[in-house]
């Protein structure tokens, strides 16, 4: 039970980091595709 709780705590810690990472990269990817397709 303790290990499952620890795992969920780890996931909740990483989710906002992953969301921030995606938010940072989406405009970069959009700009990249505009250059490639340009």
N, CA, C and O atoms as CSV, one atom per row, in Angstrom:
chain,resi,resn,atom,element,x,y,z
A,1,UNK,N,N,0.824,-1.207,0.000
A,1,UNK,CA,C,0.000,0.000,0.000
A,1,UNK,C,C,0.867,1.270,0.000
A,1,UNK,O,O,0.588,2.231,-0.716
A,2,UNK,N,N,1.914,1.245,0.815
A,2,UNK,CA,C,2.809,2.405,0.898
A,2,UNK,C,C,3.518,2.651,-0.443
A,2,UNK,O,O,3.697,3.799,-0.852
A,3,UNK,N,N,3.919,1.568,-1.124
A,3,UNK,CA,C,4.619,1.700,-2.402
A,3,UNK,C,C,3.700,2.303,-3.472
A,3,UNK,O,O,4.143,3.117,-4.282
A,4,UNK,N,N,2.427,1.906,-3.475
A,4,UNK,CA,C,1.460,2.444,-4.436
A,4,UNK,C,C,1.243,3.938,-4.183
A,4,UNK,O,O,1.134,4.734,-5.116
A,5,UNK,N,N,1.182,4.297,-2.896
A,5,UNK,CA,C,0.996,5.691,-2.532
A,5,UNK,C,C,2.199,6.537,-2.960
A,5,UNK,O,O,2.046,7.654,-3.453
A,6,UNK,N,N,3.387,5.984,-2.761
A,6,UNK,CA,C,4.623,6.668,-3.154
A,6,UNK,C,C,4.652,6.876,-4.672
A,6,UNK,O,O,5.036,7.940,-5.157
A,7,UNK,N,N,4.238,5.841,-5.412
A,7,UNK,CA,C,4.234,5.914,-6.877
A,7,UNK,C,C,3.283,7.013,-7.373
A,7,UNK,O,O,3.641,7.797,-8.252
A,8,UNK,N,N,2.069,7.065,-6.805
A,8,UNK,CA,C,1.105,8.075,-7.211
A,8,UNK,C,C,1.615,9.480,-6.867
A,8,UNK,O,O,1.379,10.430,-7.613
A,9,UNK,N,N,2.312,9.604,-5.738
A,9,UNK,CA,C,2.908,10.882,-5.365
A,9,UNK,C,C,3.969,11.306,-6.366
A,9,UNK,O,O,4.071,12.486,-6.701
A,10,UNK,N,N,4.753,10.360,-6.841
A,10,UNK,CA,C,5.782,10.621,-7.837
A,10,UNK,C,C,5.142,11.077,-9.145
A,10,UNK,O,O,5.617,12.025,-9.772
A,11,UNK,N,N,4.076,10.415,-9.556
A,11,UNK,CA,C,3.365,10.776,-10.781
A,11,UNK,C,C,2.785,12.185,-10.679
A,11,UNK,O,O,2.899,12.974,-11.617
A,12,UNK,N,N,2.164,12.502,-9.542
A,12,UNK,CA,C,1.563,13.826,-9.372
A,12,UNK,C,C,2.648,14.914,-9.375
A,12,UNK,O,O,2.392,16.055,-9.758
A,13,UNK,N,N,3.845,14.548,-8.949
A,13,UNK,CA,C,4.967,15.479,-8.990
A,13,UNK,C,C,5.423,15.717,-10.436
A,13,UNK,O,O,5.762,16.843,-10.799
A,14,UNK,N,N,5.431,14.681,-11.245
A,14,UNK,CA,C,5.936,14.784,-12.612
A,14,UNK,C,C,4.930,15.358,-13.602
A,14,UNK,O,O,5.327,15.984,-14.585
A,15,UNK,N,N,3.637,15.159,-13.362
A,15,UNK,CA,C,2.635,15.627,-14.313
A,15,UNK,C,C,2.727,17.118,-14.634
A,15,UNK,O,O,2.709,17.475,-15.812
A,16,UNK,N,N,2.826,18.021,-13.621
A,16,UNK,CA,C,2.967,19.446,-13.953
A,16,UNK,C,C,4.254,19.762,-14.721
A,16,UNK,O,O,4.277,20.677,-15.544
A,17,UNK,N,N,5.318,19.011,-14.454
A,17,UNK,CA,C,6.561,19.201,-15.201
A,17,UNK,C,C,6.382,18.812,-16.664
A,17,UNK,O,O,6.851,19.511,-17.562
A,18,UNK,N,N,5.696,17.683,-16.899
A,18,UNK,CA,C,5.420,17.216,-18.261
A,18,UNK,C,C,4.519,18.209,-18.993
A,18,UNK,O,O,4.746,18.517,-20.163
A,19,UNK,N,N,3.479,18.715,-18.287
A,19,UNK,CA,C,2.576,19.708,-18.881
A,19,UNK,C,C,3.333,20.977,-19.273
A,19,UNK,O,O,3.124,21.526,-20.355
A,20,UNK,N,N,4.215,21.436,-18.383
A,20,UNK,CA,C,5.013,22.630,-18.669
A,20,UNK,C,C,5.938,22.391,-19.861
A,20,UNK,O,O,6.107,23.263,-20.713
A,21,UNK,N,N,6.532,21.199,-19.909
A,21,UNK,CA,C,7.412,20.807,-21.011
A,21,UNK,C,C,6.665,20.832,-22.344
A,21,UNK,O,O,7.162,21.373,-23.332
A,22,UNK,N,N,5.465,20.242,-22.363
A,22,UNK,CA,C,4.637,20.239,-23.573
A,22,UNK,C,C,4.254,21.656,-23.979
A,22,UNK,O,O,4.282,22.000,-25.161
A,23,UNK,N,N,3.895,22.476,-22.991
A,23,UNK,CA,C,3.492,23.850,-23.268
A,23,UNK,C,C,4.643,24.656,-23.852
A,23,UNK,O,O,4.433,25.504,-24.719
A,24,UNK,N,N,5.857,24.395,-23.383
A,24,UNK,CA,C,7.032,25.068,-23.929
A,24,UNK,C,C,7.311,24.625,-25.366
A,24,UNK,O,O,7.672,25.441,-26.214
A,25,UNK,N,N,7.142,23.335,-25.630
A,25,UNK,CA,C,7.530,22.780,-26.928
A,25,UNK,C,C,6.505,22.977,-28.036
A,25,UNK,O,O,6.882,23.032,-29.207
A,26,UNK,N,N,5.221,23.087,-27.705
A,26,UNK,CA,C,4.205,23.232,-28.745
A,26,UNK,C,C,4.458,24.421,-29.671
A,26,UNK,O,O,4.424,24.241,-30.888
A,27,UNK,N,N,4.712,25.642,-29.150
A,27,UNK,CA,C,5.016,26.754,-30.059
A,27,UNK,C,C,6.305,26.564,-30.846
A,27,UNK,O,O,6.413,27.012,-31.987
A,28,UNK,N,N,7.289,25.896,-30.231
A,28,UNK,CA,C,8.539,25.610,-30.944
A,28,UNK,C,C,8.304,24.649,-32.106
A,28,UNK,O,O,8.839,24.835,-33.199
A,29,UNK,N,N,7.491,23.613,-31.854
A,29,UNK,CA,C,7.160,22.644,-32.899
A,29,UNK,C,C,6.357,23.316,-34.013
A,29,UNK,O,O,6.605,23.066,-35.192
A,30,UNK,N,N,5.396,24.169,-33.646
A,30,UNK,CA,C,4.614,24.907,-34.643
A,30,UNK,C,C,5.511,25.772,-35.519
A,30,UNK,O,O,5.367,25.793,-36.741
A,31,UNK,N,N,6.433,26.481,-34.886
A,31,UNK,CA,C,7.358,27.325,-35.634
A,31,UNK,C,C,8.248,26.485,-36.550
A,31,UNK,O,O,8.514,26.856,-37.693
A,32,UNK,N,N,8.701,25.348,-36.025
A,32,UNK,CA,C,9.535,24.437,-36.807
A,32,UNK,C,C,8.807,23.963,-38.061
A,32,UNK,O,O,9.380,23.968,-39.151
A,33,UNK,N,N,7.537,23.550,-37.913
A,33,UNK,CA,C,6.774,23.068,-39.061
A,33,UNK,C,C,6.493,24.185,-40.058
A,33,UNK,O,O,6.457,23.939,-41.264
A,34,UNK,N,N,6.295,25.403,-39.576
A,34,UNK,CA,C,6.100,26.534,-40.490
A,34,UNK,C,C,7.351,26.759,-41.330
A,34,UNK,O,O,7.261,27.033,-42.526
A,35,UNK,N,N,8.521,26.642,-40.699
A,35,UNK,CA,C,9.793,26.790,-41.415
A,35,UNK,C,C,9.970,25.657,-42.436
A,35,UNK,O,O,10.362,25.896,-43.578
A,36,UNK,N,N,9.679,24.430,-42.010
A,36,UNK,CA,C,9.842,23.256,-42.883
A,36,UNK,C,C,8.893,23.324,-44.079
A,36,UNK,O,O,9.299,23.070,-45.213
A,37,UNK,N,N,7.632,23.667,-43.824
A,37,UNK,CA,C,6.630,23.708,-44.883
A,37,UNK,C,C,6.719,25.000,-45.699
A,37,UNK,O,O,6.275,25.051,-46.846
A,38,UNK,N,N,7.295,26.040,-45.095
A,38,UNK,CA,C,7.379,27.419,-45.543
A,38,UNK,C,C,7.556,27.652,-46.993
A,38,UNK,O,O,7.633,28.801,-47.429
